[in-house]
Amino acid sequence: MPERTKPPTPSLETLRSEVSENNVTLPGKKEMRDRLLKVIRPEDRQAAEEQFIPLLLEHAGKSVRLDAVPAIIVQAVHTQLGEGENFRFYASQYFHLFVNALVDNPAQRERAYTFLQSALSG
Protein backbone atom coordinates (compact mmCIF):
# COMPACT_ATOMS: atom_id res chain seq x y z
CA MET A 1 0.00 0.00 0.00
CA PRO A 2 1.43 3.42 -0.91
CA GLU A 3 2.47 5.65 1.93
CA ARG A 4 0.09 8.49 2.64
CA THR A 5 1.59 11.91 2.54
CA LYS A 6 0.46 14.81 4.59
CA PRO A 7 -0.85 17.72 2.50
CA PRO A 8 1.11 20.94 2.84
CA THR A 9 0.05 23.23 5.62
CA PRO A 10 -1.38 26.44 4.17
CA SER A 11 0.42 29.61 5.06
CA LEU A 12 -1.11 32.11 7.44
CA GLU A 13 -1.35 34.56 4.55
CA THR A 14 -3.30 32.02 2.47
CA LEU A 15 -5.72 31.42 5.33
CA ARG A 16 -6.20 35.15 5.90
CA SER A 17 -6.84 35.65 2.20
CA GLU A 18 -9.50 32.93 2.15
CA VAL A 19 -11.20 34.40 5.20
CA SER A 20 -11.14 37.94 3.82
CA GLU A 21 -12.64 36.78 0.52
CA ASN A 22 -15.47 34.98 2.30
CA ASN A 23 -16.12 37.53 5.06
CA VAL A 24 -17.26 41.11 4.92
CA THR A 25 -17.26 43.72 7.67
CA LEU A 26 -20.55 45.56 7.61
CA PRO A 27 -20.63 49.33 8.08
CA GLY A 28 -21.03 50.76 11.56
CA LYS A 29 -24.48 51.73 12.84
CA LYS A 30 -24.54 55.36 11.74
CA GLU A 31 -23.02 54.63 8.33
CA MET A 32 -25.33 51.65 7.74
CA ARG A 33 -28.42 53.64 8.75
CA ASP A 34 -27.44 56.55 6.49
CA ARG A 35 -26.77 54.27 3.53
CA LEU A 36 -30.06 52.42 3.95
CA LEU A 37 -32.07 55.63 4.23
CA LYS A 38 -30.58 56.77 0.91
CA VAL A 39 -32.00 53.72 -0.91
CA ILE A 40 -35.37 53.45 0.84
CA ARG A 41 -38.24 55.35 -0.75
CA PRO A 42 -39.22 58.45 1.27
CA GLU A 43 -42.75 57.12 1.79
CA ASP A 44 -41.35 53.89 3.31
CA ARG A 45 -38.74 55.47 5.60
CA GLN A 46 -40.84 55.79 8.75
CA ALA A 47 -41.92 52.15 8.68
CA ALA A 48 -38.37 51.07 7.80
CA GLU A 49 -36.90 52.97 10.75
CA GLU A 50 -39.35 51.31 13.13
CA GLN A 51 -38.56 47.70 12.25
CA PHE A 52 -36.48 46.98 9.14
CA ILE A 53 -33.43 49.16 9.81
CA PRO A 54 -33.12 48.13 13.49
CA LEU A 55 -33.00 44.48 12.39
CA LEU A 56 -30.11 45.24 10.06
CA LEU A 57 -28.36 47.44 12.62
CA GLU A 58 -28.05 44.41 14.89
CA HIS A 59 -25.30 43.31 12.48
CA ALA A 60 -23.62 46.72 12.08
CA GLY A 61 -19.84 46.71 12.37
CA LYS A 62 -19.67 42.92 12.50
CA SER A 63 -17.64 40.66 10.28
CA VAL A 64 -20.01 38.15 8.71
CA ARG A 65 -19.75 35.48 6.05
CA LEU A 66 -20.53 36.95 2.67
CA ASP A 67 -23.25 34.38 2.04
CA ALA A 68 -24.98 35.53 5.25
CA VAL A 69 -25.56 39.07 3.91
CA PRO A 70 -28.50 38.08 1.67
CA ALA A 71 -30.01 36.02 4.50
CA ILE A 72 -29.78 39.03 6.84
CA ILE A 73 -31.54 41.21 4.26
CA VAL A 74 -34.21 38.62 3.41
CA GLN A 75 -34.99 38.03 7.09
CA ALA A 76 -35.32 41.76 7.81
CA VAL A 77 -37.59 42.36 4.81
CA HIS A 78 -39.64 39.26 5.60
CA THR A 79 -40.10 40.44 9.19
CA GLN A 80 -41.16 43.88 7.95
CA LEU A 81 -43.48 42.80 5.13
CA GLY A 82 -44.35 39.13 5.58
CA GLU A 83 -44.75 37.06 2.44
CA GLY A 84 -46.75 37.87 -0.63
CA GLU A 85 -46.78 40.47 -3.34
CA ASN A 86 -45.00 43.18 -1.34
CA PHE A 87 -42.13 40.83 -0.49
CA ARG A 88 -41.66 39.80 -4.13
CA PHE A 89 -41.81 43.43 -5.26
CA TYR A 90 -39.17 44.47 -2.73
CA ALA A 91 -37.02 41.51 -3.68
CA SER A 92 -37.03 42.47 -7.34
CA GLN A 93 -36.70 46.23 -6.85
CA TYR A 94 -34.64 46.82 -3.74
CA PHE A 95 -32.55 43.88 -2.56
CA HIS A 96 -29.62 44.77 -4.83
CA LEU A 97 -29.70 48.30 -3.37
CA PHE A 98 -29.54 46.88 0.15
CA VAL A 99 -26.56 44.72 -0.84
CA ASN A 100 -24.90 47.85 -2.27
CA ALA A 101 -25.52 49.65 1.02
CA LEU A 102 -23.97 46.87 3.10
CA VAL A 103 -21.06 45.61 0.97
CA ASP A 104 -18.35 48.01 -0.22
CA ASN A 105 -16.04 45.73 -2.20
CA PRO A 106 -17.33 45.35 -5.80
CA ALA A 107 -16.14 41.73 -6.15
CA GLN A 108 -17.76 40.76 -2.85
CA ARG A 109 -20.90 42.65 -3.85
CA GLU A 110 -21.17 40.57 -7.03
CA ARG A 111 -20.79 37.37 -5.01
CA ALA A 112 -23.45 38.60 -2.57
CA TYR A 113 -25.81 39.20 -5.55
CA THR A 114 -25.20 35.61 -6.64
CA PHE A 115 -25.96 34.31 -3.15
CA LEU A 116 -29.07 36.51 -3.04
CA GLN A 117 -30.38 35.25 -6.38
CA SER A 118 -29.78 31.68 -5.24
CA ALA A 119 -31.60 32.29 -1.96
CA LEU A 120 -34.59 33.88 -3.67
CA SER A 121 -34.91 31.25 -6.38
CA GLY A 122 -34.19 28.24 -4.16
C-alpha atoms as an extended CHARMM CRD file, in Angstrom:
* protein
*
       122  EXT
         1         1  MET       CA              0.0000000000        0.0000000000        0.0000000000  PROA      1               0.0000000000
         2         2  PRO       CA              1.4330000000        3.4250000000       -0.9080000000  PROA      2               0.0000000000
         3         3  GLU       CA              2.4720000000        5.6480000000        1.9260000000  PROA      3               0.0000000000
         4         4  ARG       CA              0.0860000000        8.4940000000        2.6430000000  PROA      4               0.0000000000
         5         5  THR       CA              1.5860000000       11.9070000000        2.5430000000  PROA      5               0.0000000000
         6         6  LYS       CA              0.4590000000       14.8090000000        4.5930000000  PROA      6               0.0000000000
         7         7  PRO       CA             -0.8510000000       17.7190000000        2.4990000000  PROA      7               0.0000000000
         8         8  PRO       CA              1.1140000000       20.9360000000        2.8370000000  PROA      8               0.0000000000
         9         9  THR       CA              0.0460000000       23.2350000000        5.6200000000  PROA      9               0.0000000000
        10        10  PRO       CA             -1.3790000000       26.4400000000        4.1650000000  PROA      10              0.0000000000
        11        11  SER       CA              0.4240000000       29.6100000000        5.0600000000  PROA      11              0.0000000000
        12        12  LEU       CA             -1.1070000000       32.1080000000        7.4400000000  PROA      12              0.0000000000
        13        13  GLU       CA             -1.3480000000       34.5630000000        4.5540000000  PROA      13              0.0000000000
        14        14  THR       CA             -3.3050000000       32.0190000000        2.4700000000  PROA      14              0.0000000000
        15        15  LEU       CA             -5.7230000000       31.4210000000        5.3310000000  PROA      15              0.0000000000
        16        16  ARG       CA             -6.2030000000       35.1450000000        5.8960000000  PROA      16              0.0000000000
        17        17  SER       CA             -6.8410000000       35.6490000000        2.2040000000  PROA      17              0.0000000000
        18        18  GLU       CA             -9.5020000000       32.9340000000        2.1450000000  PROA      18              0.0000000000
        19        19  VAL       CA            -11.2050000000       34.4010000000        5.2030000000  PROA      19              0.0000000000
        20        20  SER       CA            -11.1380000000       37.9420000000        3.8200000000  PROA      20              0.0000000000
        21        21  GLU       CA            -12.6360000000       36.7760000000        0.5160000000  PROA      21              0.0000000000
        22        22  ASN       CA            -15.4740000000       34.9760000000        2.3040000000  PROA      22              0.0000000000
        23        23  ASN       CA            -16.1200000000       37.5310000000        5.0570000000  PROA      23              0.0000000000
        24        24  VAL       CA            -17.2570000000       41.1090000000        4.9210000000  PROA      24              0.0000000000
        25        25  THR       CA            -17.2600000000       43.7180000000        7.6650000000  PROA      25              0.0000000000
        26        26  LEU       CA            -20.5480000000       45.5580000000        7.6070000000  PROA      26              0.0000000000
        27        27  PRO       CA            -20.6340000000       49.3260000000        8.0770000000  PROA      27              0.0000000000
        28        28  GLY       CA            -21.0260000000       50.7610000000       11.5590000000  PROA      28              0.0000000000
        29        29  LYS       CA            -24.4800000000       51.7290000000       12.8390000000  PROA      29              0.0000000000
        30        30  LYS       CA            -24.5380000000       55.3580000000       11.7420000000  PROA      30              0.0000000000
        31        31  GLU       CA            -23.0190000000       54.6260000000        8.3270000000  PROA      31              0.0000000000
        32        32  MET       CA            -25.3320000000       51.6500000000        7.7380000000  PROA      32              0.0000000000
        33        33  ARG       CA            -28.4200000000       53.6360000000        8.7520000000  PROA      33              0.0000000000
        34        34  ASP       CA            -27.4430000000       56.5460000000        6.4920000000  PROA      34              0.0000000000
        35        35  ARG       CA            -26.7700000000       54.2660000000        3.5320000000  PROA      35              0.0000000000
        36        36  LEU       CA            -30.0580000000       52.4220000000        3.9530000000  PROA      36              0.0000000000
        37        37  LEU       CA            -32.0710000000       55.6270000000        4.2250000000  PROA      37              0.0000000000
        38        38  LYS       CA            -30.5790000000       56.7660000000        0.9100000000  PROA      38              0.0000000000
        39        39  VAL       CA            -31.9960000000       53.7240000000       -0.9100000000  PROA      39              0.0000000000
        40        40  ILE       CA            -35.3660000000       53.4480000000        0.8360000000  PROA      40              0.0000000000
        41        41  ARG       CA            -38.2430000000       55.3540000000       -0.7460000000  PROA      41              0.0000000000
        42        42  PRO       CA            -39.2220000000       58.4450000000        1.2680000000  PROA      42              0.0000000000
        43        43  GLU       CA            -42.7500000000       57.1220000000        1.7880000000  PROA      43              0.0000000000
        44        44  ASP       CA            -41.3460000000       53.8940000000        3.3110000000  PROA      44              0.0000000000
        45        45  ARG       CA            -38.7430000000       55.4670000000        5.6040000000  PROA      45              0.0000000000
        46        46  GLN       CA            -40.8360000000       55.7870000000        8.7520000000  PROA      46              0.0000000000
        47        47  ALA       CA            -41.9190000000       52.1500000000        8.6830000000  PROA      47              0.0000000000
        48        48  ALA       CA            -38.3700000000       51.0720000000        7.7950000000  PROA      48              0.0000000000
        49        49  GLU       CA            -36.9050000000       52.9730000000       10.7460000000  PROA      49              0.0000000000
        50        50  GLU       CA            -39.3500000000       51.3130000000       13.1250000000  PROA      50              0.0000000000
        51        51  GLN       CA            -38.5570000000       47.7010000000       12.2550000000  PROA      51              0.0000000000
        52        52  PHE       CA            -36.4750000000       46.9830000000        9.1350000000  PROA      52              0.0000000000
        53        53  ILE       CA            -33.4340000000       49.1600000000        9.8110000000  PROA      53              0.0000000000
        54        54  PRO       CA            -33.1230000000       48.1270000000       13.4920000000  PROA      54              0.0000000000
        55        55  LEU       CA            -33.0030000000       44.4750000000       12.3920000000  PROA      55              0.0000000000
        56        56  LEU       CA            -30.1060000000       45.2430000000       10.0580000000  PROA      56              0.0000000000
        57        57  LEU       CA            -28.3570000000       47.4440000000       12.6230000000  PROA      57              0.0000000000
        58        58  GLU       CA            -28.0530000000       44.4060000000       14.8910000000  PROA      58              0.0000000000
        59        59  HSD       CA            -25.2970000000       43.3070000000       12.4780000000  PROA      59              0.0000000000
        60        60  ALA       CA            -23.6160000000       46.7180000000       12.0800000000  PROA      60              0.0000000000
        61        61  GLY       CA            -19.8420000000       46.7110000000       12.3700000000  PROA      61              0.0000000000
        62        62  LYS       CA            -19.6700000000       42.9170000000       12.4970000000  PROA      62              0.0000000000
        63        63  SER       CA            -17.6410000000       40.6610000000       10.2850000000  PROA      63              0.0000000000
        64        64  VAL       CA            -20.0090000000       38.1450000000        8.7110000000  PROA      64              0.0000000000
        65        65  ARG       CA            -19.7460000000       35.4840000000        6.0540000000  PROA      65              0.0000000000
        66        66  LEU       CA            -20.5270000000       36.9470000000        2.6700000000  PROA      66              0.0000000000
        67        67  ASP       CA            -23.2460000000       34.3780000000        2.0400000000  PROA      67              0.0000000000
        68        68  ALA       CA            -24.9770000000       35.5330000000        5.2460000000  PROA      68              0.0000000000
        69        69  VAL       CA            -25.5580000000       39.0670000000        3.9140000000  PROA      69              0.0000000000
        70        70  PRO       CA            -28.5040000000       38.0750000000        1.6690000000  PROA      70              0.0000000000
        71        71  ALA       CA            -30.0060000000       36.0230000000        4.5040000000  PROA      71              0.0000000000
        72        72  ILE       CA            -29.7750000000       39.0270000000        6.8370000000  PROA      72              0.0000000000
        73        73  ILE       CA            -31.5420000000       41.2100000000        4.2580000000  PROA      73              0.0000000000
        74        74  VAL       CA            -34.2110000000       38.6200000000        3.4110000000  PROA      74              0.0000000000
        75        75  GLN       CA            -34.9860000000       38.0350000000        7.0940000000  PROA      75              0.0000000000
        76        76  ALA       CA            -35.3160000000       41.7640000000        7.8100000000  PROA      76              0.0000000000
        77        77  VAL       CA            -37.5880000000       42.3640000000        4.8110000000  PROA      77              0.0000000000
        78        78  HSD       CA            -39.6410000000       39.2630000000        5.5970000000  PROA      78              0.0000000000
        79        79  THR       CA            -40.1040000000       40.4380000000        9.1870000000  PROA      79              0.0000000000
        80        80  GLN       CA            -41.1590000000       43.8810000000        7.9470000000  PROA      80              0.0000000000
        81        81  LEU       CA            -43.4840000000       42.7960000000        5.1340000000  PROA      81              0.0000000000
        82        82  GLY       CA            -44.3460000000       39.1340000000        5.5780000000  PROA      82              0.0000000000
        83        83  GLU       CA            -44.7460000000       37.0560000000        2.4350000000  PROA      83              0.0000000000
        84        84  GLY       CA            -46.7470000000       37.8660000000       -0.6320000000  PROA      84              0.0000000000
        85        85  GLU       CA            -46.7840000000       40.4710000000       -3.3420000000  PROA      85              0.0000000000
        86        86  ASN       CA            -45.0050000000       43.1810000000       -1.3360000000  PROA      86              0.0000000000
        87        87  PHE       CA            -42.1320000000       40.8300000000       -0.4910000000  PROA      87              0.0000000000
        88        88  ARG       CA            -41.6550000000       39.8000000000       -4.1330000000  PROA      88              0.0000000000
        89        89  PHE       CA            -41.8130000000       43.4300000000       -5.2550000000  PROA      89              0.0000000000
        90        90  TYR       CA            -39.1660000000       44.4700000000       -2.7270000000  PROA      90              0.0000000000
        91        91  ALA       CA            -37.0230000000       41.5080000000       -3.6780000000  PROA      91              0.0000000000
        92        92  SER       CA            -37.0300000000       42.4740000000       -7.3350000000  PROA      92              0.0000000000
        93        93  GLN       CA            -36.7030000000       46.2300000000       -6.8510000000  PROA      93              0.0000000000
        94        94  TYR       CA            -34.6360000000       46.8170000000       -3.7380000000  PROA      94              0.0000000000
        95        95  PHE       CA            -32.5480000000       43.8800000000       -2.5640000000  PROA      95              0.0000000000
        96        96  HSD       CA            -29.6190000000       44.7710000000       -4.8280000000  PROA      96              0.0000000000
        97        97  LEU       CA            -29.6960000000       48.3000000000       -3.3690000000  PROA      97              0.0000000000
        98        98  PHE       CA            -29.5420000000       46.8810000000        0.1500000000  PROA      98              0.0000000000
        99        99  VAL       CA            -26.5650000000       44.7250000000       -0.8440000000  PROA      99              0.0000000000
       100       100  ASN       CA            -24.8990000000       47.8550000000       -2.2650000000  PROA      100             0.0000000000
       101       101  ALA       CA            -25.5200000000       49.6530000000        1.0250000000  PROA      101             0.0000000000
       102       102  LEU       CA            -23.9660000000       46.8730000000        3.1050000000  PROA      102             0.0000000000
       103       103  VAL       CA            -21.0620000000       45.6090000000        0.9720000000  PROA      103             0.0000000000
       104       104  ASP       CA            -18.3500000000       48.0110000000       -0.2170000000  PROA      104             0.0000000000
       105       105  ASN       CA            -16.0360000000       45.7280000000       -2.2000000000  PROA      105             0.0000000000
       106       106  PRO       CA            -17.3250000000       45.3450000000       -5.8010000000  PROA      106             0.0000000000
       107       107  ALA       CA            -16.1420000000       41.7270000000       -6.1470000000  PROA      107             0.0000000000
       108       108  GLN       CA            -17.7610000000       40.7620000000       -2.8480000000  PROA      108             0.0000000000
       109       109  ARG       CA            -20.8980000000       42.6510000000       -3.8450000000  PROA      109             0.0000000000
       110       110  GLU       CA            -21.1660000000       40.5710000000       -7.0280000000  PROA      110             0.0000000000
       111       111  ARG       CA            -20.7920000000       37.3740000000       -5.0090000000  PROA      111             0.0000000000
       112       112  ALA       CA            -23.4450000000       38.5970000000       -2.5750000000  PROA      112             0.0000000000
       113       113  TYR       CA            -25.8130000000       39.1950000000       -5.5480000000  PROA      113             0.0000000000
       114       114  THR       CA            -25.2030000000       35.6150000000       -6.6410000000  PROA      114             0.0000000000
       115       115  PHE       CA            -25.9630000000       34.3140000000       -3.1510000000  PROA      115             0.0000000000
       116       116  LEU       CA            -29.0670000000       36.5120000000       -3.0360000000  PROA      116             0.0000000000
       117       117  GLN       CA            -30.3780000000       35.2520000000       -6.3810000000  PROA      117             0.0000000000
       118       118  SER       CA            -29.7760000000       31.6850000000       -5.2410000000  PROA      118             0.0000000000
       119       119  ALA       CA            -31.5960000000       32.2920000000       -1.9590000000  PROA      119             0.0000000000
       120       120  LEU       CA            -34.5860000000       33.8810000000       -3.6660000000  PROA      120             0.0000000000
       121       121  SER       CA            -34.9130000000       31.2450000000       -6.3770000000  PROA      121             0.0000000000
       122       122  GLY       CA            -34.1890000000       28.2430000000       -4.1630000000  PROA      122             0.0000000000
